[in-house]
Amino acid sequence: KAPASKAPAARHKFVIDYSRPASHNVFDGAAFEKFLHDRIKVDDKAGQLGDKVKVTRDNQNKITVTASIPFSKRYLKYLTKKFLKKNSLRDYLRVVASGKDAYQLSFYNIE
């Protein structure tokens, strides 16, 4: 029996949209990007992303995380909530899935 050909590495691309809190000047995208870069673990080591994971921020208030290794969307939600808690924003902002591979930060509806 011939050995099975190895499938190409799965590419995972996740987007976190923080345009709503950024428009109210309560969210720092650069600090969030640095937080993700420092906290994402690859091979049980935080901050050493190498070529396997890329964290990029664009001008439209979005952060894109591209991974060539198995990567969980839920892990990004966990890290985002951790960042909000660290910056005392957890009581005002929530992380909502806006698509299959996207999250959006929105304010709680207070009535």
Secondary structure, 3 states (H helix, E strand, C coil): CCCCCCCCCCCEEEEEECHHHHHCCCCCHHHHHHHHHHHCEECCEECCCCCCEEEEEECCCEEEEEECCCCCHHHHHHHHHHHHHHCCCCCCEEEEEEECCEEEEEECCCC
